[in-house]
Amino acid sequence: MLEDGKLLSIYFTAGYPATNDTVKIIQDLEANGVDMIEIGLPFSDPLADGPTIQESSTAALKKGMTTKLIFEQLKDIRKSVSIPLIMMGYFNPVLQYGVEAFCKKCHEIGIDGLILPDLPLAVYEDEYKAIFDTYGLKFIFLITPQTGDERIQQIDAASDAFIYMVSSASVTGSKSGFGDEQTNYFERIASMNLKNPQVVGFGIKDSETFKAATKNSKGAIIGSAFIKHLTENGVGAISKFIKEIR
């Protein structure tokens, strides 16, 4: 945990840069003091992701990464890693795998929760919440600056982990710094005194943006900047990236 108690979460795409890098990346992130990890499920049509994450997803798929292979790679992850692990991706691969089979596998491995941005709250509650509860999986919802107060209250009521606060309406990795609009949004959500902590994602790439994102929230998630770092410097340079954020 960071000195001021702010949570640092890292997102990466499973099977990138190389197919067998998944476990090493997770172990190295924990060893360097990361508080939570989001393991990205590669998908062929990642609409909300910017070019960096899209390209990593495409590369992982081309090299043969599949949902089944991710589960195979992670089967012993809890023998070496203890921090929270979240699976993040689109609902389609989960549906293809079978929602209950997917949740069961996550439970067996020791995955703590799922982020599926394209699974709507109402559909989740009506059709899938019971399955998630059966396997002890947290479901994490996203909000954006455009999400209304009533909707945010509904999401807060349905959540029991944290709320993923998307910093802007653009795709991942496309912003540099936060303007007045983001700052006002962060302050607005903080003033609502929600029961769940908020963790900010999208647009965080260095210590400056990390500090700005966590001023009014519990923590922040870094994805595109970390994947770019992996692309340019390889898996051996993870500690350098984390030290620069701190």
HUGILIN-V527896 format. One record per pair of residues at least 12 apart in sequence whose C-alpha atoms are under 10 Angstrom apart, sorted by the first residue. I is the first residue (numbers start at 0). J is the second residue. Records with the same first field share a line. If there is no record, write none. Layout:
I->J ; J
This chain:
0->32 ; 33 ; 34 ; 35 ; 218
1->32 ; 33 ; 34 ; 218 ; 245
2->245
3->213
4->213 ; 217 ; 218
5->34 ; 198 ; 209 ; 210 ; 213 ; 214 ; 216 ; 217 ; 218 ; 219
6->32 ; 33 ; 34 ; 35 ; 198 ; 213 ; 216 ; 217 ; 218 ; 219 ; 220
7->32 ; 33 ; 34 ; 35 ; 36 ; 198 ; 199 ; 209 ; 213 ; 217 ; 218 ; 219 ; 220 ; 221 ; 241 ; 244 ; 245
8->28 ; 32 ; 33 ; 34 ; 35 ; 36 ; 37 ; 83 ; 84 ; 85 ; 198 ; 199 ; 200 ; 218 ; 219 ; 220 ; 221 ; 222
9->25 ; 28 ; 29 ; 33 ; 34 ; 35 ; 36 ; 37 ; 38 ; 200 ; 219 ; 220 ; 221 ; 222 ; 223 ; 224 ; 225 ; 226 ; 241
10->25 ; 35 ; 36 ; 37 ; 38 ; 39 ; 52 ; 85 ; 86 ; 87 ; 200 ; 220 ; 221 ; 222 ; 223 ; 224 ; 225 ; 226
11->24 ; 25 ; 36 ; 37 ; 38 ; 39 ; 40 ; 41 ; 52 ; 55 ; 56 ; 87 ; 221 ; 222 ; 223 ; 224 ; 225 ; 226 ; 227 ; 229
12->37 ; 38 ; 39 ; 40 ; 41 ; 42 ; 52 ; 53 ; 54 ; 55 ; 56 ; 57 ; 58 ; 59 ; 87 ; 88 ; 222 ; 223 ; 226
13->25 ; 37 ; 38 ; 39 ; 40 ; 41 ; 55 ; 56 ; 59 ; 60 ; 64 ; 65 ; 66 ; 68 ; 69 ; 72 ; 86
14->38 ; 39 ; 40 ; 41 ; 55 ; 56 ; 58 ; 59 ; 60 ; 62 ; 63 ; 64 ; 65 ; 68 ; 69 ; 72
15->39 ; 41 ; 54 ; 55 ; 56 ; 57 ; 58 ; 59 ; 60 ; 62 ; 64 ; 226 ; 229 ; 230 ; 233 ; 234
16->55 ; 56 ; 58 ; 59 ; 62 ; 226 ; 229 ; 230 ; 231 ; 233 ; 234
17->55 ; 58 ; 59 ; 62 ; 64 ; 233 ; 234
18->58 ; 59 ; 60 ; 61 ; 62 ; 63 ; 64 ; 65 ; 68 ; 69 ; 72
19->64 ; 68 ; 69 ; 72
20->72 ; 234
21->38 ; 69 ; 72 ; 73 ; 234
22->69 ; 72 ; 73 ; 74 ; 75 ; 76 ; 79 ; 80
23->76 ; 234 ; 235
24->36 ; 38 ; 229 ; 234 ; 235 ; 237
25->37 ; 38 ; 73 ; 76 ; 79 ; 80 ; 82 ; 84
26->76 ; 79 ; 80 ; 81 ; 82
27->80 ; 234 ; 235 ; 236 ; 237 ; 238
28->80 ; 82 ; 237 ; 238 ; 240 ; 241
29->79 ; 80 ; 81 ; 82 ; 83
30->80 ; 237 ; 238
31->237 ; 238 ; 239 ; 240 ; 241 ; 242
32->82 ; 238 ; 241 ; 242
33->82 ; 83 ; 241
34->81 ; 82 ; 83 ; 84 ; 218
35->81 ; 82 ; 83 ; 84 ; 85 ; 219 ; 220
36->82 ; 83 ; 84 ; 85 ; 86 ; 87 ; 220 ; 221
37->83 ; 84 ; 85 ; 86 ; 87 ; 88 ; 112 ; 113 ; 114 ; 220 ; 221 ; 222
38->69 ; 84 ; 85 ; 86 ; 87 ; 88 ; 110 ; 113 ; 114
39->52 ; 55 ; 56 ; 69 ; 85 ; 86 ; 87 ; 88 ; 89 ; 114 ; 222
40->56 ; 59 ; 60 ; 64 ; 65 ; 66 ; 69 ; 86 ; 87 ; 88 ; 89 ; 90 ; 92 ; 93
41->53 ; 54 ; 55 ; 56 ; 57 ; 58 ; 59 ; 60 ; 64 ; 65 ; 66 ; 69 ; 87 ; 88 ; 89 ; 92
42->55 ; 56 ; 57 ; 59 ; 60 ; 64 ; 65 ; 66 ; 88 ; 89 ; 90 ; 91 ; 92
43->56 ; 57 ; 60 ; 61 ; 89 ; 91 ; 92
44->56 ; 57 ; 89 ; 91
45->57 ; 88 ; 89
46->89 ; 117 ; 170 ; 171
47->89 ; 116 ; 117 ; 168 ; 169 ; 170 ; 171
48->169 ; 170 ; 171 ; 172 ; 173 ; 201 ; 222 ; 223
49->169 ; 170 ; 171 ; 172 ; 173 ; 201 ; 223
50->170 ; 171 ; 172 ; 173 ; 223
51->171 ; 172 ; 173 ; 222 ; 223 ; 224 ; 225 ; 226 ; 227 ; 230
52->170 ; 171 ; 172 ; 222 ; 223 ; 224 ; 225 ; 226 ; 227
53->171 ; 223
54->226
55->223 ; 226 ; 227 ; 230
65->92
66->92 ; 93 ; 95 ; 96 ; 101
67->96 ; 101 ; 104
70->101 ; 104 ; 105 ; 107 ; 108
71->104 ; 108
72->108
73->105 ; 108 ; 109 ; 110
74->104 ; 105 ; 107 ; 108 ; 109
75->107 ; 108 ; 109
76->108 ; 109 ; 110
77->107 ; 108 ; 109 ; 110
78->108
80->109
81->109
82->110 ; 111
83->109 ; 110 ; 111 ; 112
84->105 ; 109 ; 110 ; 111 ; 112 ; 113
85->105 ; 109 ; 110 ; 111 ; 112 ; 113 ; 114 ; 136 ; 137 ; 138 ; 139
86->105 ; 110 ; 111 ; 112 ; 113 ; 114 ; 115 ; 138
87->112 ; 113 ; 114 ; 115 ; 116 ; 139
88->113 ; 114 ; 115 ; 116 ; 117
89->114 ; 115 ; 116 ; 117 ; 118
90->114 ; 115 ; 116 ; 117 ; 118 ; 119
91->115 ; 117 ; 118
93->115
98->127 ; 130 ; 131
99->127 ; 129 ; 130 ; 131 ; 133 ; 134
100->130
101->131 ; 134
102->130 ; 131 ; 132 ; 133 ; 134 ; 135 ; 136
103->130 ; 131 ; 133 ; 134 ; 135 ; 136
104->134
105->131 ; 134 ; 135 ; 136
106->131 ; 133 ; 134 ; 135 ; 136
107->134
109->135 ; 136
110->134 ; 135 ; 136 ; 137
111->134 ; 135 ; 136 ; 137 ; 138 ; 160
112->131 ; 134 ; 135 ; 136 ; 137 ; 138 ; 139 ; 160
113->131 ; 136 ; 137 ; 138 ; 139 ; 140
114->137 ; 138 ; 139 ; 140 ; 141 ; 163
115->138 ; 139 ; 140 ; 141
116->139 ; 140 ; 141 ; 142 ; 163
117->140 ; 141
118->140
119->140 ; 141
120->138 ; 140 ; 141 ; 150 ; 153 ; 154 ; 157
121->157
123->138 ; 157
124->157
128->157
136->160
137->158 ; 159 ; 160 ; 161
138->157 ; 158 ; 159 ; 160 ; 161 ; 162
139->154 ; 155 ; 157 ; 158 ; 159 ; 160 ; 161 ; 162 ; 163
140->154 ; 155 ; 157 ; 158 ; 160 ; 161 ; 162 ; 163 ; 164
141->154 ; 161 ; 162 ; 163 ; 164 ; 165 ; 197 ; 198 ; 199 ; 200
142->154 ; 162 ; 163 ; 164 ; 165 ; 166 ; 167 ; 168 ; 188 ; 197 ; 199
143->163 ; 164 ; 165 ; 166 ; 167 ; 168 ; 169 ; 181 ; 184 ; 199 ; 200
144->164 ; 165 ; 166 ; 167 ; 168 ; 180 ; 181 ; 183 ; 184 ; 185 ; 187 ; 188
145->165 ; 167 ; 168 ; 184
148->187 ; 188 ; 191
151->188 ; 191 ; 193
152->191 ; 193 ; 194
154->193 ; 195
155->193 ; 194 ; 195 ; 196 ; 197
156->193 ; 194 ; 195
157->195
158->194 ; 195
159->194 ; 195 ; 196
160->194 ; 195 ; 196 ; 197
161->193 ; 194 ; 195 ; 196 ; 197 ; 198 ; 217
162->193 ; 194 ; 195 ; 196 ; 197 ; 198 ; 199 ; 217
163->196 ; 197 ; 198 ; 199 ; 200 ; 201 ; 218 ; 219 ; 220
164->184 ; 185 ; 188 ; 196 ; 197 ; 198 ; 199 ; 200 ; 201 ; 212 ; 216 ; 218 ; 219 ; 220
165->181 ; 185 ; 197 ; 198 ; 199 ; 200 ; 201 ; 202 ; 219 ; 220
166->180 ; 181 ; 182 ; 184 ; 185 ; 198 ; 199 ; 200 ; 201 ; 202 ; 203 ; 212
167->180 ; 181 ; 184 ; 199 ; 200 ; 201 ; 202
168->201
169->201 ; 202
170->201 ; 202
171->200 ; 201 ; 202 ; 203 ; 221 ; 222 ; 223 ; 224
172->200 ; 201 ; 202 ; 203 ; 204 ; 221 ; 222 ; 223 ; 224 ; 227
173->201 ; 202 ; 203 ; 223
174->201 ; 202 ; 203 ; 204
175->201 ; 202 ; 203 ; 204 ; 205 ; 208
176->202 ; 203 ; 204 ; 205 ; 207 ; 208 ; 209 ; 211 ; 212
177->202 ; 203 ; 207 ; 208 ; 211 ; 212
181->211 ; 212
182->211 ; 212 ; 214 ; 215
184->215
185->197 ; 199 ; 211 ; 212 ; 213 ; 214 ; 215 ; 216
186->214 ; 215 ; 216
187->215
188->215 ; 216
189->214 ; 215 ; 216 ; 217
190->215
195->217
196->216 ; 217 ; 218
197->213 ; 215 ; 216 ; 217 ; 218 ; 219
198->212 ; 213 ; 215 ; 216 ; 217 ; 218 ; 219 ; 220
199->211 ; 212 ; 213 ; 215 ; 216 ; 217 ; 218 ; 219 ; 220 ; 221
200->212 ; 218 ; 219 ; 220 ; 221 ; 222
201->219 ; 220 ; 221 ; 222 ; 223 ; 224
202->219 ; 220 ; 221 ; 222 ; 223 ; 224
203->219 ; 220 ; 221 ; 222 ; 223 ; 224 ; 225 ; 244
204->220 ; 221 ; 222 ; 223 ; 224 ; 225 ; 227 ; 240 ; 243 ; 244
205->221 ; 224 ; 225 ; 240 ; 241 ; 242 ; 243 ; 244 ; 245
206->241 ; 242 ; 243 ; 244 ; 245
207->244 ; 245
208->221 ; 244
209->221 ; 244 ; 245
210->244 ; 245
221->244
224->240
225->237 ; 240 ; 241
228->240
